[in-house]
Amino acid sequence: MDDDVREVLEARLAQLEAVIERAPVGIGVVDLEGHTPLTNAHLRRMLGYTAEEFAGMPFAAYSHAEDNARNLLLWERMVAGEIDDFAMEKRFVRKDGSLVWAELTVSLVRDGLPAPYAIGMSQDITTRKRLESELRAAELRSRLLVERVPAVVYISEPGASGAWHYVSPQLERMLGYTPEEWMADASLWFARIHPDDREFVLDRTVEIMSGEHGQLNSSTYRLTHRDGRTVWVRDDSVVLRDPSGRVAFHGVIVDVTAEKALEAQLEYQAAHDSLTGLVNRTRFRREVEDAIATLPTDLRRPAVLFVDLDEFKDVNDRFGHTVGDHLLVAVGAALQGTVGERGTAARFGGDEFALLVHDVPEDRLPEFSEQVLAAVRSATVVHEGVEVHVDGSVGAAVIGPGDTVEQLLRRADTAMYAAKRADDTGA
């Protein structure tokens, strides 16, 4: 080899060594015994060993024990000629004892050399592995949270047949369907909405879609359990777009059946007498107001009747208030049975009742009043072998144009007291 060629080769070798030394990844030349006689600056900084230390110990000495077995297996296969190279993620042990995650690539060089050697390149991926670990931990925490909250978490496309991309396991406890069944049938959600609520839910979906994305929306409606039970739910959701631009609802469905039952109970209690179950004074006045507002033009105008029990105080004094309460309940049931579907029976308090009837002609009111009195007299409670019952007095007022609730109640009350006085005098 002449001097000019030698100089060119030496120059190129020097350039190559300089490139390797300055490379932004760890590079090492490893002999078949696993020692690394040649390393670059990046690898020495990454693991903290000197060039001499690398040359004097096998790579197994600074490899994590849990990764070393696989590394050695791949190395042996490569040396044996089964593979030309290999890649793996592994942990190196730094000189100070800390760990470095690296993406390792090793290739064996054989041709034209007295002895084969391997070139290894290591890219530090410690930060990436830490972030992956944190992400897995966060996903685990999120999944545990999602699967333990007493609600169904979901991601779905909008519309009656929009696909469901995720639904949490609580769905089976709430509606009797597994998440797999629910997501496999895009029409199942809409099919399980109560028929009376479907139009509302679809209209609400359109309204939400036209609103601001990312804004929390809430709807309450009924779903049908697999076994046929009705389940009231509150559906809280936000509309979001995925990276491809597709719109999806991200939401939480909460079972509010118990709350709706309590709400209905409170509404009932607010409108009904706690003893007899009849509507109370407040609800009765509201129904009379509605009757005035929708007064028919024909002769079948609604009427208000007042009913007062005669000598009811004597029942309490003689038999006790418990018997008196039972008698009030019996009278209330008898009055409700007399009114039936034609109107409303109410307890005004004490021993006073009121009736609103819609289809009794004015000339038939006296006859109907007698039916009311007969119902009162038929109400009986047996106490210690004695039948306890009372009589009553009735007054009626027909609703006319321009009447107010107060005027009607006053006229009916006046008519009732007139009837009571007439009975007392025998007229």
C-alpha positions, 0 to 999 in steps of 0.5 A: 500500500503506497503512502498516499493511500495509507494517508487517505485511509488513516484520515478517513479512520480518524474522521470515523472515530471522531463521528463515533466519539461525538455521536448523540447515542451511546456506541461501543465496540464489544468483543466476543467475550462481552468486553467493550474496549472501545466506547464513545463519550456519550456512552461513558457519560450515560453510564458513568464508567471510564473507558478502562472500566468498560474494557475490563468488565463484561456487559453483564456486569452493568446490566440489570439482573432482570434483563440480563438473561434475555440479553445474553440469550440474544448475544449467544444466538448472534455469536452462533450465527443464528441471527445477525443482530438484535434489538431490545429495551433493557436497564443498565446499571450506572456506576453510582447504582442508578438505573438507565433504561436504554433502547439497545441495538447490537450488530455483529461484524465478521467479514474481512477481520481477524476476529469478529466484534459487535457494535452496540448502540444505546439510546437513553429512553429513561424519560420515555419509560418513566412517562409510560409508567406514569401513564399506565399508573394514571390509566389504572387509577382512572379505570379503578375510579371509573369502575367503582363510582356508582354510575355508568361512564360512557363514550358514544356517538350521537343519535338513536343508532350512534355507536357506543365506544366505551361503557363501564361495568356498572351498566350491568348492575343498573340495566342488566346488560353487559358492556359487551352486549351494549356496545355490540348493538348500537340501537340498544340504548334508544330501544331501552328508553321509555317510549314516552321519553324518546322524543324528548331525548332525541330533541335534547340530543339535537339541542346539545349538539347545536350548543357549545362543545365542552359544555356540561349538559344534563337530561333526566329520562327513563330507561327500561331494565332487562327485566322490565323495571323502569329506571330513572337516570340522570345523563350528564355529558359533554360533547367533544371531538376526537383528533379525526374530527368525529363528535362523541358524547363523554358522559356519566349516567346516574340511577336516580330512581330512588330520588324520583320516588322520593320526589313523587312522594314529597309532591304527593304529600304536599298535595294530599291529606296525610290521614285520608289520602284525599287531596288537601285544601291547597290542591283542591283550590288549584283544581277549582281554579283550573275548572274556572279557567276552562269553564264550558259553555253548555249547561254542564258546569262544574260544581263545588260541594261542601260536606260537614260531618254532624256531631263528629266531636261526640265520636271523638269524645265517646270512642277516642280520636283513634276511632274518630280518625278511622271514621274520617278515613272511611268517610273519605273513601266513601266520598271518593267512591261517590265522585269517582272519575267525575271530579275530586274529593278533598279533606279541608281539615277536621271534619270538613270535606269538599267535592268538585264535580264536572258532569252533574247538571245543575238540576241534578245537584240535589239528587247528587247531594243526597248520594253524597249524604248516603255515602257519609252515612254508609261509612262505618267503623266497628269499635268493641262490637259497636258500629260507629257512624255519623250523618252530615250536611251538604251545600253546593255552588255551581261555577259561573262566569266570573266566579273566583275560588273564594266566592265559590267556597263561600257560597258552598259553605253558606249553602251547607250551613243553611242545610244544617240549620234546616235539619236542626229545625226539622224544616 
